[in-house]
Amino acid sequence: MPPRPSSLTIRRLIGVFALCALIAPIFSEPAHAQTSVLHLYTARHYASDEALYKRFTSNTGIEVKVVSSDDEPLLERLRSEGRASPADVLLLADATRLERAEQEGFFAPLDSPVLSKAIPADRRSGNLWFGFTTRARVLVIDPTRVDVKRISRYEDLANPEFKGLVCTRSAAHPYMLSLIGSRIVQDGETKTTEWAKSVVANLARAPKGGDTDQIKAVASGECAIALSNSYYYVRLMRSANPADRAIVSKTRLVWPNQSEQGTHVNVSGGGMLKNAPNPRAARAFLEFLASPEAQAEFASGNNEWPVVKGVSIQNPELESLGKFKADPMPVAQFAAQQRAAQRITDSVGWR
């Protein structure tokens, strides 16, 4: 018969097993946490984006936990959370807001050969934030009230002949500030101020609503000329509601400044946050957004153009708009003019 273990040996074995039980989670949990969850703050409110997040999770096993809000509330949340923020990635809907986030130091540099190769230099801010979709700032007109030959440039919005015919959303909105910022880069502050003052004099009513509301205002006769992002127009074209398609039939989309620098083009995009708890997941997610798979989904799901060149899209209505000359101005260049643009709109009473 083998000798029985002493009580001291039994106590030592129990201690070893207890220690193993305590330290096992220490070695296993960090690796799990670094690969399983990505915390995303996003100002993009589109169902098609949710489908992309699910596809990313299916591809990588990384769960995407989303906090969705408008641009400014997300920035305020990051300010209040500070270093304790759980967010890994921030997505915003306009270069002006991305520039503001950069200026406040929210983004961390991300040296990714994948992103550097896929995203053109004029559609990102170095390696801090990256544009993933593009949209054009177009004119929408009532062709029965306005001769298209008379309204082919952003500058034409200031012509006295259009007094009482122009509709815009609030000039404080990022989409408007980005356009005005591009005018500052193109013409300087003095000339842009004069232009803005004349546009205000031509307004049919005080700025209100979003871009879709401006298109509807043209169709209803409230005004005859409006500014809108291109994807809102295509959304109405693709709508299952006959009333939405009827709005399109009463209007016409105009690509501004085709004989000059081209139509103003903006981006939505994002970057990895400075305090990201999971930088590996952040990098994987941002690189996924630049993949042909995700880029094609942006086009089919939300009527935006891919930033990555050569991506095949399946959106007949978007493609029906045809090709146009886009302003090659780097997005970071006009985004940097946001404060100057705000000063101008305040000074001329463009609310």
WOGIRA-V172914 format. One record per backbone hydrogen bond with DSSP energy under -1.0 kcal/mol. NH is the residue of the N-H (numbers start at 1). CO is the residue of the C=O. If there is no record, write none. Layout:
# WOGIRA-V172914
[[NH CO] [NH CO]]
This chain:
# WOGIRA-V172914
[[10 6] [11 7] [12 8] [13 9] [14 10] [15 11] [16 12] [17 13] [18 14] [19 15] [20 16] [21 17] [22 18] [23 19] [24 20] [27 23] [28 24] [29 25] [32 28] [33 29] [34 30] [36 32] [38 63] [40 65] [41 89] [42 67] [43 91] [50 46] [51 47] [52 48] [53 49] [54 50] [55 51] [56 52] [57 53] [58 54] [59 55] [60 56] [61 57] [63 36] [65 38] [67 40] [69 42] [74 70] [75 71] [76 72] [77 73] [78 74] [79 75] [80 76] [81 77] [82 78] [84 81] [85 82] [88 39] [89 39] [90 271] [91 41] [92 269] [98 94] [99 95] [100 96] [101 97] [102 98] [103 99] [104 100] [105 102] [106 101] [108 272] [110 127] [112 110] [116 112] [117 113] [118 114] [119 115] [123 120] [125 129] [128 125] [130 270] [131 123] [132 268] [133 268] [134 305] [135 266] [137 264] [138 228] [139 254] [140 226] [141 252] [142 224] [145 142] [146 142] [150 147] [157 154] [158 155] [159 156] [162 159] [163 160] [165 162] [166 202] [167 225] [173 170] [177 173] [178 174] [179 175] [180 176] [181 177] [182 178] [183 179] [184 180] [185 181] [186 182] [187 183] [188 184] [192 188] [193 189] [194 190] [195 191] [196 192] [197 193] [198 194] [199 195] [200 196] [201 197] [202 199] [203 200] [204 166] [208 168] [214 210] [215 211] [216 212] [217 213] [218 214] [219 215] [220 216] [222 217] [223 217] [224 165] [225 165] [226 140] [228 138] [230 136] [232 229] [234 230] [235 231] [236 232] [237 233] [238 234] [245 241] [246 242] [247 243] [248 244] [249 245] [251 248] [252 141] [254 139] [257 152] [260 257] [262 257] [263 325] [266 135] [268 133] [269 92] [270 130] [271 90] [273 88] [274 106] [276 273] [282 278] [283 279] [284 280] [285 281] [286 282] [287 283] [288 284] [289 285] [291 288] [295 291] [296 292] [297 293] [298 294] [299 295] [300 296] [301 297] [302 298] [303 299] [304 298] [305 134] [307 132] [319 315] [320 316] [321 318] [322 319] [327 263] [331 122] [333 330] [334 330] [335 331] [336 332] [337 334] [338 335] [341 337] [342 338] [343 339] [344 340] [345 341] [346 342] [347 343] [348 344] [350 345] [351 349]]
